[in-house]
């Protein structure tokens, strides 16, 4: 996940940043509300960690502005020392998705962020994908093709999962790039090189390439089985 931490306590912000980065996430941090608002409204994040008591712009106002002025629907986890029911209700009314009272465990922060992100992306229910000789388990990221394990880098796994979600459908370059990188790439060579790695690995494991190039349109996954 790409995470924005908006927290004015330098020690807390540093602990959150270091822990989340060590867990494989990408984090940015802001030490005041105005800087946090600028980052949240101009850049793309998967989730936001938001403290309530901030200088320059308080967290509640910041959350309200993101939701109602900028129409940003990224999941927001509020961090605060206030633990009354009224405080929590006000937070939810202003657009918070979850609420965590200080002090907190770093593991719980990550768990809540992950849960929010999955709900936001519609990935709460995870199912195994099977298309012909090919299978992919999203829970373990294991891929098998004709009873052989297939090892792929993360971006290629994302591309394959998208193709397997609707076999036979042609996915455009734009759709595939957004799935793997969350934005269009400057050159088509980036997607082409990753597709080459993916197709070569599948061919090596199963003896044939189940991905078809539809010239001028994109790529699709064949739903057929070959002997």
N, C-alpha and C positions, 0 to 999 in steps of 0.2 A: 504493500500500500504506500501511497505518497501521503504523508501526514503533515498537517500544519499545527504547530504547537504555539498557542498564544497564552503566554504566562509571564508575569512580571517578576516573579521570584527567580533569580538567576540560578540558584542551586537546584530548584525543582525542574526548571526548564532544561538544564544541563543533564540531570539524571534521566528525564524522559527522553531527551534527544539521544543520549548515549545508549540507553537500553533498546530503544526502538531500532536504531541503526544496527546494533549488534544482532538484532533478530531478523535482519534482512530487509527492513523497510527503508524508505527514503523520507527524511524529515527536514522540515524548515521550521525556524523559530522566530517569533516576534515578542519583544519585551514590553510592548504597549499596545493599546487598542487601535490606534490609528494605523500603525504599521501592520498589525494583524488584519485590519479591514482592507487595507490596500492590497496585501498579498492574496487574501481570500477572494477578493472581487476581480483580480486581474490574472490570477494563475489557476491552474487546475489541480485540485487535491481530491483524494478519495475520502478522507475523513478529516475533521477538525477537532482538536483538543482546545477548549476555550475556558480560561479562568474568568470568574465574574468580576473580581476586584482588580481593575486595570487602570493605569494612568492614561490620560488624554481621551479615552473613550471606554466606558465600562462595558463589560462583557454582555450584559443583558441588552443594552442598546445596540451593540455590535451585531449580536445575533438577530435582533429585530430588523436591522437595516439589511443584512444579508438576505433574509427571507422575503421581506416585503418591498424593499427598494431595488435590490439586485436580482431578486427571484432565483437565488441560488439554493438548490435543494441537497447539497452535499451533507451527509450525516454529521451532526455536531454533538460531541460529548462535553458537557459542562463540568468543570472542576471548581469546587468551592468548599469553604469551611462552614458555610451555612447549611444546616441539616434539618430545618423545619419543613413540614409538609407544604406550608404556604410558599416558601422559597422555591421548592421543587415545582409546584403548580405554576408559579409565575414563569419559571424557566421553560417549562413545556409550552405555555401559552405564547411565549416569544419565539418558539421554533426549535428548542433543543430536542434531540432524539433520545438522549440518556443523560443521567445525572450521577456523578460520583463525588462523594464527600471526602475531603482531606482529613487525616492522612490516608493514603491508599497504597495498595501493593502494585508494583509495576506490571506483574503478570496479569492482574485483573484489568488494568488499563488496556493492555494489548488484547485480552480476551473480549472486552466490550467493544473495542474498535473493530475487531475482526467480525464479530456478530453483526454490528451495524452495517459494515461494508457488504457482508453477504446478503443481508436483507435488502439493501439498496440495489444490489446487482441482481437480485432475484435468484440467489444461489443457495438458499436455505436447504432446499431439497436437492440432494446430490444423487444422481443416478449413473449407473454404469452405462457407457455408450457401446453399442455393438453394431457394426456394419459389415456384413459379409464375413470375411476372415479376420477382420480387424476389431480389436476391443480396446477401450480406454476407461480406466477407473479414476475419476477425478479425486477421490479421497486419498489414493496412494500415488497418483500420477504415473501408474504403471500402464504400459502399452504393450500389447501382444499382437503379432501379425503372423497368421498361419502357425500358431503355437511357438513362435520365437519372440523373445523379449526385444523391444526396440528402445534404444536410448536416444533421447533428443534433448537439445537445449530448451530452456523455458519458452522462448518466443515461438519455437517450432511446435511445442506442445499446445500453445494457445491457438495457433493456426489450425492444427489438426483437430482440436476439440470443436472449433467453429465449423469446420467442414463436416465433421461427423454429426453435428447437431441436426443437419438437414441434408442427408445424402441425396445426390442428384440435383440439388439446387446450385446454381452458379452464383458464387460470391464475388463481388467486385473487388478490385484492388483497394478501394477506399474502405470497404467493410473489413477486409482482412487486416489492413494496416491499423485501423482503429482498434481492433480486437487485440493485436499484439503490442502496439506502441501507444495506443490511446490518442493518436493523432496521425494525420497524413504525413508521409515521408517526402522529403524534397526530391528524391529520385526513385524511380521504380526499381533500381538495382538492389535496394535494400530488401524489398519483399522478394524479388526474384532470387537473390542469393539464399535467403532462408527457405524458400520453397524448394530450391535445389537440394539443400541439406536434408530437408524432410523427405523428399521423394527418393533420394539416394538411399536413405536409411530404411525406408519401407521396402524398396526393391531388394536391398541386400538381405533383409529378414524374410520376406515372403516370396521373392522370386519374380514379382511384377509390381508395377506402379499403379495404385488404384486412383490416383489423382489425375484428372483430365484438365488440360489447358483449353479454355474456350477463347480463341483469339479475339481480341478487341473487347472482351467482356470480363474475364476473370478465370476462376478455377472452380471445379466441383469434384466431389468425391463419388466415384462409381459405387453403386450399391450391389454390384454383381459379385459372384464368387468364381474364381478361376481354379482349374484343376492343377 
